[in-house]
């Protein structure tokens, strides 16, 4: 009798979970250069919030969330089909790997061996090289409430050592959180730094620049860069600089200040050293778009976050609704280990060894707040 009750409760519990898990719908999304079919997976939660992800580049294509009046809007920049992504020079929404951000002079040394990487950004390697994880077709599998993407990056691919087996799981919760779980294992020592390159505009994609968004970043320090946007190695206090986002500031408030770092980045394009208490998920950043009332919170297990104010967007990319993405029409908050860590022994290590499991989690949580 008691046993029967437990079984019944267990079944109800499972049903409850199932009822709250986001639904997943799959549809064709075009073809790769090589003619392989690409799919778009739309996750929808019980509030009607939607996240659409394609297995091409593991890319977040759209994110529909309500404003304070309940009106839905798509808050990430993206394209209507795979065709747009084949020419995606700005990494819109993509999964980034094997090494997110820059590796200086396109090389690093591991266990006494120098590895040369393809150059694709000045003299450096950016976002895993010209054929990084943003340009590959991932294997997709629907899982409860989300989508699991896997990819095997072969030993030597884009110059990196070791067969790297990567798994990324996107989950949409009923609390309007898009959770991204990254994991990887290797069969040789290698370096790994995975992230997502979504550009957000909380007023709606293509509606204008993001300069009025209020940004708060929980970082007392940032990593200043040289002319090639490679960290100098210094951890510089943000106090008294336009990089102090400990209290919320509009992105545009100080972006044109006479500041050497802003000049080098053409705006904000810097890694912030997150103030962390431990190793778990902690709030890294909070962004408010005052007119719509939409709020984005970024929680992560990572030590750093790249705040990029969309300085290289120049109107040549046209988005899914046909609108040109002009300079600063979107901002990115890329959770990560620090850029160029493989060449910076003082930075937290990005080395992954056989037998270890790389695992990081980032949550993009959407909500609204009342008019100020
Ligand atoms: C990252 C880099 C930027 C830029 C964008 C893509 O955010 O830090 O400098 O390369 O990717 O355009």
Boltz pocket constraint, residues with backbone or C-beta under 6 A from the ligand:
constraints:
  - pocket:
      binder: B
      contacts: [[A, 89], [A, 90], [A, 91], [A, 101], [A, 126], [A, 229], [A, 269], [A, 306], [A, 308], [A, 312], [A, 332], [A, 334]]
      max_distance: 6.0
